[in-house]
Amino acid sequence: MVLLSSSICDFGRKMPEFKLKGLDDNFFDSQKIENYDAILIFFICNHCPYVKAIIKELVLTSIELKKKNVVSIAIMPNDTIKYPEDNFENMKRFSEVNKFHFPYLLDDTQVVSKKFDAVCTPDFFGYNRDRELQYRGRLFEMKNLEIVDRKNHLLEAMQLIVKTGVGPKKQIPSSGCSIKWK
């Protein structure tokens, strides 16, 4: 397990387009995301202890954001051959156990993850309604896989984006396991 931090927010960078397979075996097309005040894309996987430490809070956060007209989309970027815990069947189980109400998509070629410049799991990308990047930060402050501060940075940032179209100027990167590249 290698701990990495996400990059600094590249404000205004356009959201890459993608079409990825969802758990229902249908393809999710980012071009069909319409009529939302903000878009939250996050890279997670099933086996990462950092994801496991926050997954319940992440699901609750996405429920709150849905009330604010924010769509949440999860992408699994890891090499599933070397990391079978992250394979499609285990993604289904992980989604069911954690009661996902948002799409959980498989980036089996890792092309989409590279387009986003995703670095770690979890890695959060908050976009305004114009699909311009406004947040690249963390959910909570954590230390040794424990949440040490309950301030929900992600929720606050996405609410600000909904309200103003712009994310917070000060952002603290997310930290987690490195993406398992092929």
C-alpha angles and dihedrals in degrees: 000000000000116000113220134170125225121248126265115275113272094210114219097013108147119246111254116241118242144172114201137167116260130206090265088063090247124116120250113217116203090206088069093061101112141158098023126129091218141002125222117197118182133180114219139151137201101246104043112112090212091057091045090052093057105025097103091049091045091054090049091048091052090051090054091047091051087061087057092052095258119142116216123205127181123205125194108211105175132115101258094196094062092032106039090171085076097050124126096265091049089048087058092050093046090050093049095046092050095040098237113196093180130072115278107200133192118228095194094166092045089221093120093048089053092048089056092044089233112183110176146006114283100033119159129205118186118193131186123230089275089058093248117146112250105157135042103159145105136288098223139350107264136184125186091353092304126114104241098177122036093206104125103220093178095052093047093048094048092047089052091050090052091049101042108011089239130093127226116287092224114060131168114212122245116247130208147114118329116257109261101237122197 
